Amino acid sequence: MVTQSSLSCRRRRVTTARAVVVGAAVAMIFSAATAQAQVVKFKTINDAVPSKFFDAATTAPDPSNPNRLIIGFNTGLDPATFITAEFVAFSTRRVAMDTISFSIKAPLGYYVSKITYTQRGGGSICRTCSSAGAATWVGAGHSASLGVFTTNPNLTGTADVAALKLTTVPVSITDSLFASSGGLMISSADVLAEVLPR
């Protein structure tokens, strides 16, 4: 038998369930809006050697994660020397060096908290091969070594700049490769920016 109190109890449960569903939907919308608002802007991208090595013109945010800057690399031949424009040092071109710079601008109400640089590549491994390289960077006016390497240029470096609470952070990254025999190449690189609310 259905009583007035059991009907009233059922109505309260339905009302509570609706409130939970509505609350969850509002939270999801708010979360999505917050996530969208956390996208940084990468500005004033340029490189020191425009015709080879890093390529500012093809450097752009990752479509799947706009807070990641995919650094472009030149391809083809250098028209002045007819040697590859790729970021590689080998017996024909023993030194390859370039610097790429840009600024990271946090969205309104946020500041840049962390910057992570990652690069990948490869090198010749043989008994008589001789190659070496180094990477350094400057972020928010603070310089640091990213690493020194021989045949394996893969590395990752992170700068925690949260204490500075900067809304715009200038960054420059320099890579230097040397090879008297064999070869050393950087084939890809990216920068990931993280932000926190002010």
Number of C-alpha atoms within 10 A of each C-alpha: 4 6 8 9 9 11 11 11 12 12 12 12 12 12 12 12 12 12 12 12 12 12 12 12 12 12 12 12 12 12 12 11 11 11 10 12 14 20 20 25 18 22 14 11 19 17 20 16 14 17 18 24 28 31 25 22 14 13 19 17 19 15 10 7 11 18 22 23 22 20 22 19 22 20 15 11 14 15 11 7 9 9 13 18 21 21 25 25 27 22 14 12 16 17 19 21 20 18 20 23 19 18 17 26 21 26 19 13 12 20 25 26 21 16 22 15 19 16 18 15 17 16 23 19 15 10 7 10 16 20 25 20 22 17 21 17 22 18 20 16 10 10 14 13 13 19 16 16 16 20 21 19 24 17 16 15 17 14 18 13 19 15 9 12 16 19 19 18 22 17 20 19 20 19 23 19 26 24 25 17 18 20 25 30 24 23 20 16 20 19 20 18 23 21 24 16 13 11
